[in-house]
Amino acid sequence: MSFFSNFQSDKCPGSITGNPLNGLTEKVCIQVEKIFDAGIKQSRIENYALTLTDLTPANPTYPLTFVSARSVSAEATVTNLTVERQADKQCARVQATVTVPVEVLYTDANGVDGSATATVSMPVDAFLYVPAPSIMPFSVRALVSVVAPDGTYDAEAEGFNVSLCVTMIIKIAMPVEVLVPSYGYCMIPPLQEYSQEVCAGFFELPLYPQGGKGCCKDCN
C-alpha cells in the first residue's frame, strides 16, 4: 500500500477537505534533510599557520603583506570521524576533523595585489543526540565561517601566521521523506525588473496637450 492510499481521507484521494486548518488541500510527501541535533561553537584561534597554494599572480616578490583571509564555502569537510554511543544509546561522543577552504589576500613587496588558497582544519569533540540505528544512515555535517582579521608573514614557511575568528555548526542529519499538509502549489508572481526609471517623468506626460483655449479672450 502506498502512502497516498494509506492516508487518504474518506472524501477523495489525497484530500483533507474539512480540516479545521482552512485552505489545506492535500497531504504531500516531501523529501527533506532532517536535523536530529545541532550545536554551534564560536572561538578565536591564535597563531594559526596558513600554508599558501595556487598563488595569483604566480611568483610574487617576497616578503608578502597580509591583507585578509576568509572562508570561501560554508560547507566544510568532515574527516577522521568517530561516533561513540553512550549507555542510553541516544547520545554519542562525536569526534572529527573539520576542514574548510579559505581565500587569502595579500600584497607583495612591489605593492602588487595577490591572492592564494589555504585550508583551516580544526578538531571537534562534541556530545550530540544521534538517532537509533536504522537502514538509512545519518551523517555528521559541518558548516563553518572563518575570518582572519590580522596576520604576519612567515618567511621560512612562505605563508602567514594569523588570528582566526571561527563560527562552526555541527549537525546530525539524514535525508528523509515526511508527510505534511499542503496548501497546494505556490503562486509565482511576475518578476519585477529593476529599473532606474530614467524615463518616468517623460512617460507620465499626457500624449497630447490637455485643454486650454489659447489666447482668445472672447471665446465661450
N, C-alpha and C positions, 0 to 999 in steps of 0.2 A: 504494500500500500504506500502511495506517495504522500508527501506532506500536504499536497493540495487537497486530495480527497480525504485525508485523515483529519484535517482541521476545518473543513468546510462547514458552514452553518446549515441550519435546516431550511434556509430560504433559497439560496442559489450558490453554486460552487464559488468559493473564494470570497463571498460577500459577507460582511459583518454589519449589514444594514440593521438599524435598530440598536446599535451600540450606544450607550449613553454619551460617548465622546462624539460630538457632532462632526460630520464631514469625513469620518473614516469610511473607506470604501472597500478595502480588501486586506487580506493577510499576505505578506510578501516575505519570501526567503531571501535574505541578503548575505553576501559574503563579506566579512569584516575581519579586522585584526583585533582580537580580544586581548586586553591588557589585564593580566591577572594580578600583577603588583608592579609598583614602580617607586623609585626613590631618587631624590636629587641631592647632589653634593657640589658645593662650591668651595674652591680652595685656591690658594696662592702658592706657586712653586718658585723658589728662588734658584738662581744659577743653573738653569736647565740648558744643556748643550744642544744647540741646533746644528745638525750636520747638513750642509747645503748641497743640493744636487740640481741639475738642469738650470744652470745659471744663464740668464738672458740679459744683455748680450754675453756671449761667451768670452772667456779670457779677460775679465776686468782687471784694472790696475789696483793692486793692493797697497795699503790696507783699505778695508771696507768700513763704511759708517752705517750703523743700524738706523733704519727709519721706523719700521713697524713689522708686525707679523700677526696673522690671524688665520683661523681655520677656514678652509675653502669648502667644506662639506660638513653638515651636521651629523650625517650617518658615519659612525666610527666602526672600525673593525675589531671584533672580539676574538681573541685567541687564548690559548692555554686555559681553556675553561674547565673548571671542576665544580660539580654541584653535589654537595654533601647533605643529604636529607637528615633532618633531626628526628628525635624519637617520636614526635607526634605525627610525622610523615607529611605534614602540611607546609612546614617551613624548611628552608635549607640555607646552608652557608654557600654563597656563590663567590668563587674566586676566578679572576680572569685578568688578562692584559688588554687594555683598550688603547687603540692607536688611531690617531686622526691626522690627516694631511694638513699642512699649513703652507701659506704663501708668505715669503719673506721679501720685504722691500728694503733697498739699501742704495747708497751712492758710493762710487769708487773714489780712488784718490784723485782722479781727474774731474770729479763732480758729475760723472755720468750716472744717471738713474739706472738701476738694475733690479731684477727680481730673481728669486730662486724658490725651489720647493724644499720642504723638510717634513719630518713627521714628529709628532709628540706621542709618546707611549706612557701610560700610567697604569699602575696596579689597582685592582678593585677587590675588596674583601667585604662583602655585604651579607646581611641576613634578610631574606626575602621569602614571601609566600610563593610556593610552586604548586601547580595543580597535581592531582592524583595521577598515577600512571595511566596512560590511555594509548590507543592505537596512533593517534595523531600526536607527534611530539611538540613540546613547547620549545621556544628559543629564547636566548638571552640577547637583548639588543641594547645598544648604547647610542645615545645622542649627545654630542659634545660640541661645545663652543669654547674656543681658545683665543685669547688675545694677549699679545706681548707688548706692554706699554714702553718698555725700555730694554736695551741690550748693549753689550760691548763686544768688540771684535776679538776673537781668539786666533792669533797669528799661527800658532802651532797646528791647530785643527782646521784652520781656514773656515771657521764658522763663527757663530755668535753664542755667547752666554746670556740668557735672557731671564726676565721675570715673567711668569705666566699667571694669568687670571683664567681659571678653568670653571666652567659650569658643565656638569655631567648628569645625565638622566639614565639610569639603568632600568630596563623594563623586562618583565617576563611576559612573553607574547605568544599567541598561537592564532593561525588563520582558522576561523570557524564560520559555520552557516547558522544564522539566527533568524527566527521567525518574528516579524514585527508587524504592527498595524500600519496601514498606509493611507495617506490622503490622495493617492494617485500620483501621476507624473507631474513634475514641476512645469509650470508655465514660464517659458523663457521670453522675457520682453525684448523688443527691438533694441539693438545696441545703439547707445547714444555716442556718436563720434565726437572726439574733441575738436573744437574749432575756436579760433581767436575772434571770430565774428567781426572780421575787419569790414565786412560789407553790411553789418547790421543796420547802421544808421541810414545807409542808402536804400536798402531793401524795404525799410519801414515807410519810405515816402510813398504817397499815392501815385498811381500810374500816370494820371493826368491831373492838371491843376484843378483844385476844388473851388466851386462857387465864384463869387466876386462879380461885380457889374462894371468893372473898369472905371473910367473917369467920367462917365455920363451922369451929370447931376440931376437931370430931369427924367431919368429912366424910372418907370413904375416898377 
